[in-house]
Amino acid sequence: MGLTSEEFAEELLKEEKVAVVPGSVFGQGGDGHIRCSYAASMDNLQKTIERMDRFVGKRI
C-alpha cells in the first residue's frame, strides 16, 4: 500500500471517518501497524470493518 502508519491513520479518518492509532506512536517497531479500540457495539464494529475494507480495497 505504501503508506506509513501515520498516513494510513490520517487518510482512513479523512476518507472513512474511522479513527485508529498509528503504531509508530508506540515506538519504531510499531510502524506498519495500527491499534484499534473494540469498545463499541457489534453493529458499530461491523460498520467500521466495512469502512476499513472499502478504504483498503481502493488501494490494492
C-alpha positions as CSV (number, residue, x, y, z in Angstrom):
1,M,0.0,0.0,0.0
2,G,3.0,2.3,0.5
3,L,1.7,4.3,3.5
4,T,3.3,4.8,6.8
5,S,1.1,4.1,9.8
6,E,0.6,7.8,10.3
7,E,-0.5,8.3,6.7
8,F,-2.8,5.3,6.9
9,A,-4.5,6.6,10.1
10,E,-4.8,10.1,8.7
11,E,-6.3,9.0,5.4
12,L,-8.6,6.5,7.0
13,L,-10.0,9.2,9.2
14,K,-10.4,11.7,6.4
15,E,-12.0,9.3,3.9
16,E,-14.0,6.9,6.0
17,K,-14.4,8.7,9.4
18,V,-12.7,5.8,11.2
19,A,-10.1,6.7,13.9
20,V,-7.2,4.4,14.7
21,V,-3.9,5.0,16.4
22,P,-0.8,4.7,14.2
23,G,1.5,2.0,15.6
24,S,4.5,4.3,15.2
25,V,3.5,6.2,18.3
26,F,4.4,3.1,20.3
27,G,7.9,3.0,19.0
28,Q,9.9,2.3,15.9
29,G,8.8,-1.3,15.7
30,G,5.1,-0.2,15.6
31,D,5.3,1.4,12.2
32,G,3.3,-0.6,9.6
33,H,0.7,-1.4,12.2
34,I,-2.4,0.3,13.7
35,R,-4.2,0.0,17.0
36,C,-7.9,-0.1,17.3
37,S,-10.4,0.0,20.2
38,Y,-13.1,-2.6,20.2
39,A,-15.1,-0.8,22.9
40,A,-18.2,-0.4,20.7
41,S,-21.4,-2.2,19.8
42,M,-21.2,-5.1,17.4
43,D,-23.2,-3.0,14.9
44,N,-20.7,-0.2,15.0
45,L,-17.8,-2.6,14.8
46,Q,-19.3,-4.2,11.7
47,K,-19.8,-0.8,10.1
48,T,-16.2,0.1,10.9
49,I,-14.8,-3.1,9.4
50,E,-16.9,-2.4,6.2
51,R,-15.4,1.1,6.0
52,M,-11.9,-0.1,6.6
53,D,-12.4,-2.8,3.9
54,R,-13.6,-0.2,1.5
55,F,-10.6,2.0,2.3
56,V,-8.1,-0.8,1.8
57,G,-9.9,-2.1,-1.3
58,K,-9.3,1.2,-3.1
59,R,-5.6,0.9,-2.6
60,I,-4.9,-2.7,-3.7
